[in-house]
Amino acid sequence: MTHVVTERCVDCRYTDCATVCPVECFYETTDPAMLVINPDECIDCELCVPECPINAIWPEEELPEEYADWLEKNAELWEQGEQISDKKDPLDGALTLEEIQAREKERGWEIEEPSKAM
C-alpha cells in the first residue's frame, strides 16, 4: 500500500507533510502545482497525514471514490517533480480545509476525512 496526495493539494502546495517524511518520498510538481508521493518509496508510516492542514493525503485503502484516480496520478506525476523535504510557503491563494470542504459539497461530494487527520 501507499499514501496518496489528492486534488485538494492542487494550487495549494502546503509542505508540512514533506518535512516529516523519513524516506523523502514527496515530490513537488508544477503542472499541476502540488506535491505528490512516489508510491515505490512510501513506507506507509502515516506521519504525513496529520501534518497536512487540508487533509489532502489518504492511505490507499481509505482513498475516497471521488479521488480514486489520484492513486495513478501520483504514480505518474512524481517522476516530473523535484524531491522536497524542506518547508516552503504555500502557494498564493492556497485554500483552507473549510474552503475545500465547501467546494466538495458544491460538487455533491460527502468526503470522509482521513482517519489519521487532525
Residue pairs with C-beta under 8 A, 6 or more apart in sequence:
1 44
1 59
1 60
1 61
2 37
2 39
2 42
2 44
2 59
2 60
2 71
2 74
3 37
3 42
3 44
3 46
3 48
3 49
3 57
3 58
3 59
3 60
4 37
4 57
4 58
4 59
4 60
4 63
4 67
4 70
4 71
4 74
5 17
5 26
5 34
5 35
5 36
5 37
5 56
5 57
5 70
5 74
6 56
6 57
6 58
6 63
6 67
6 70
7 56
7 67
7 70
8 54
8 55
8 56
8 67
8 100
9 34
9 35
9 52
9 54
9 56
10 32
10 33
10 34
11 32
11 33
11 34
11 91
11 93
11 94
11 95
12 34
12 54
12 56
12 90
12 91
12 94
12 95
13 28
13 33
13 34
13 35
13 88
13 90
13 91
13 94
14 35
14 52
14 53
14 54
14 56
14 90
14 94
15 26
15 28
15 35
15 84
15 86
15 87
15 88
15 90
16 51
16 52
16 53
16 87
17 26
17 35
17 48
17 49
17 51
17 52
17 57
18 24
18 26
18 35
18 48
18 84
18 85
18 86
18 87
19 51
19 85
19 86
19 87
20 47
20 48
20 51
21 45
21 47
21 48
21 85
22 43
22 45
22 47
23 41
23 42
23 43
23 45
24 41
24 83
24 84
24 85
25 37
25 38
25 41
25 42
25 43
26 35
26 36
26 37
26 38
26 48
26 83
26 84
26 85
27 35
27 36
27 37
27 38
27 77
27 78
27 79
27 80
27 81
27 82
27 83
27 84
28 34
28 35
28 81
28 82
28 83
28 84
29 35
29 36
29 77
29 78
29 80
29 81
30 81
31 80
32 77
33 91
35 81
35 84
36 73
36 74
36 77
36 78
36 81
37 48
37 57
37 74
37 78
38 74
38 78
39 71
39 74
39 75
39 78
44 59
46 59
46 116
48 57
49 55
49 57
49 58
49 59
49 114
49 116
49 117
50 116
50 117
50 118
52 117
53 96
53 97
54 95
54 96
54 97
54 100
55 97
55 113
55 114
55 117
57 114
58 64
58 67
58 114
59 114
59 115
59 116
60 71
62 112
62 114
62 115
63 70
63 71
64 109
64 111
64 112
66 104
66 107
66 109
66 111
67 111
95 103
101 111
104 110
104 111
